[in-house]
Every structure is written in C-alpha cells, then in structure tokens.
Amino acid sequence: MLKQLIAKLKIAELSALSLLFLGVATMPVAAEIDPDLDPVESAVLGTDSDLPWSEPVQINDPFEGDFVGVFDRHFFSKRLLNTTVRVEVQSLWTQDFIRVLSTIRDIDCASAPIGRILSPGCSEFSNPKNITQLLIKINGEILTLERQGSIFPVSESVAIALKNAPEAIIPIRLVSDTGEIIDSEIGAGTVEAWKVIYGTGAIAEYPSEP
C-alpha cells in the first residue's frame, strides 16, 4: 500500500510543481491521498496504544482536527540504578508538528503491590519523561528541534530533510527537562512514510523561512 501511495505522491508532486510555476496556490499533497489511508480516531500517544505503526494514516482527532501522520515506536532495555528497565519511545510525525513520548517501565516484585498488579507481590511502574529537545541525524547532519508547548513544530527545512532522508534506520536523541539523554531510532518503515507526509505539495504550504 505504501509503495502505491508514494507512486501517487510522485504524480501529485509533478502536478503541484506545475501549479507553482503557474503561480497557483496548491493544497497539501497529504490532503489529496486521504481516501487511500486507514483512519485513526486520536492523535494521543500512550504505552497501551494499539496503533498502525510506521504507515501513513488519516488522523481524525476530536480536539486537534483531521490530518495525515505516521506513528513510530521503538523500545529497548537499559540499566538504571542497578536494575534493568524497559524504555519505550513513541512519536507522531505530521506535516506541521512532531510529538514524542518517552516512558521508562519497571517491574518491582520486592515492595508491596501498587498500581497495576502483574502477579502477587509484583507491580509495574511507568515513568514518562518530559522531553524538551529532539535531535535527528540524517546523512551526517543533525537537526535540532525545540519543543513548543506539547509539540515540536516542523519548519520547511526540516520537512525537506525528512522527505529526502534515506530509507534506513534514523538515529534520534531526546533531551529531557532535567538534562537526561535518551538515544533511540526511527524505523525504516516510518522513514519511508515521511515521503508521503512531507511531499512537495505539503512543503509548498509552509511559510517562507527568514
């Protein structure tokens, strides 16, 4: 399905470029391919989310409106205070913004059960991090995004870099408000979906950067 969307995107890009040469304003390419995308009814990220990861979707959020995006998820284990914890990084990539959620999950079988009980005497703890800076490394170049409110705004230059990223695993670095650094990655499937999200028509809608 994604290959077909990218093929349609290339045709739409040619149409968008033709209109640009004629001085006609264009709608985002993402809007042109909405009917071909699976719908998702919320833009919320969460550790219990059951989402179609790494593929373009039509998001119909009751608070944020309707738009196209791609969800990504990566998890790994790390040592923390002499114990092994599971780190999960979720992200949402849209034409206008990026949202990131990083959560550390730990299972405690030593103390009294608090919260969700997994087995007698064991409890699961989730500790979300307040991420304030997002770094993306593409072709040796590091893009640095600062959080504004609950999102990382996407500029025209960032959109172009994401659209042209090689279809491979892309490393990212998250920095929390306490200075903690979490290194993670974006899967190749999500990177391929960026070509749909940040197509030529979509980029044409961005205001010119100073």
N, C-alpha and C positions, 0 to 999 in steps of 0.2 A: 504493500500500500504506500509506504514512504517513498519508494522509487517512483511510483506513478505521480505522487504529489510534487516531487522535485522536478519531474519532467514537465508537469503543468506549470510549475513555477517559472521554468526557463522560458516557456512560451509567453507567460504573463509578463516577464521581465522585458522581453522584446517589445510587447505592446506598451508597457509603461515608458520605456525609453523613447519610443516613437511619439508618444503623447508629450513627453517632456520637451522633445525637440520642437514640437508644435506649440509649446507654451501652454499646454492644457494641464490643469492640476489632476493628479491621479489619486485613486483610493489605494489603501494598502493592499499589497498582494494577498496578505493573510485573509482579508475580507472576501476575496474572490474564491478562495478554496474552502470556505467554511462548510458548505454542504457535504464535502467529502470527509470531514473529520468526525470522530466519535465525540459525543458530548460528555462533559464533566460538570456537575452541578455546584462545585465550590472550588475556590482558589486556595483553600486552607491547607496548610501543611501540618502533619502530625505523625507521631510514631505508630499510630494504629490505622493510618490511611491505607486504603486499598485503591490505588490509582493505576492508570495505564502508563507505566514508566517509559521514558525515552521514545515517545512518539507524539507527534503534533496532535493536539486535541482542541475542540471548541469548548471554552470555559464559559459557563453561564452562571455567574455568581450573583446572588440576590443583593449584595451590597456593593460590589465593585463593577458590575456590568458584564457585558459579553465581549470576549476577546479570545485570541488564539495563543496557546502557550504549549510548553513541554515541561513535564515533571521529570526530575532526575533524583536517584537515590544511590548512596554509597555507604557501606558500613564496614568497620574493621575493629580489631581489638588493640588495646594499648594498656600499658602498665600505669597504674595510678595509685600512689600510696600503698605500695606492696600488694596490690591486687590487680587482677585483670578485668577491665571494663570494656563494654561494647560501645563504640562511638558510631552514631548514625548521622549522616549529613543528607538532608533533603533540600532540593532547590526547585524553584519555578522560574522559567525563563519566558518572558513575553516581550513584545515589541517595545514597550515603554519602560518596563522595570524588571528587576530580578529580586526574588525573595529567597532567603536562606534560613534553614532551621538546623541547628546542630544540637544533638542531645546525647548525653552520656548516660548509659543504662547499666545498673549494677544489681546483682542479686546478693542479698545479705541473708545468710542462714544462721547467723550467730546471735542476733538480737531478737527481741520479741517481734512478731509479725505486725507490720504497719503498712497500710496501703493495700496493694493487690497481693493476695496470698498465692504463691505458686505451689507450695507444699507445706506441710506442718513445720513451723519454725522458720520458713523462708519468705522473704519479701523482695519485691522488685522496686528499685528506686530510679526515677528518671530526673535528670538534671539538665534542663535546656540552658544553652549559653546565649548570652546577649552579644551577637555578632555585629560589630560596627564597621568593619573594613573587609572587603573582598578583593583578593588578588587573583588574576587569571593569567597563566603563562601560555602564550601562543607564539609558535615559531621563534622562541627566544626572547620575545617581547613581553613585558609584564604590564598588564592593565590593572590599575588600582582604582577601585570604586569605593566611595564613602557612602555610608547609609544616611538616608534622609527619612526620618520617621521610621516606618517599618519596612522600607524597600530600598533597593539600590537603583537609582534612575539609570536608564540606558541612553547614552549620548549617540550621536551619529557615528562618531569614530569607533566607539565600542561595538555598535551594531555591525559596522563594516568588518571589523576584526573577527567577530563571532561568525558572520556569514562566510568568511573566507578561511576559517580555521580548517586544518587538515582533518580528515575523518579518522581520528585516533583518540586515544585517551588524553584528556587535557588536565594537567595538574592545576589545582586551586589551593589557595591558602586563606584561612579565615582567622581574623583577629578579633578577640572579644574585648569588651569594655575594660576588663582587668588586665589586658595585655597578653592573655593566653593565646597561643598559636595552635591551630588545628590544620594540618595538611591533609587534603583529600583529593578527589579527582572527579572529573565528569566523563561518563562513559561515551564510547564512540557512537552509540546509537543516538544519544542526545545531541552530540556534536553534529551528526548528520541532519537531525531535525532542525538545527539552527538555520540551515539554508532555507527552510520553509518560513520560519519565524521572522528572519531578518532579510527577506528578499528585497530586490531593487525597489519595488513599489512601496514597501514598508519604509525603507530608508529615505525615499523621496518625501515622506511625510514629516521627517524630523526638521526642526528649525535649524537654520544655518548656525554653526558654531562660530564664536568670535575669533 
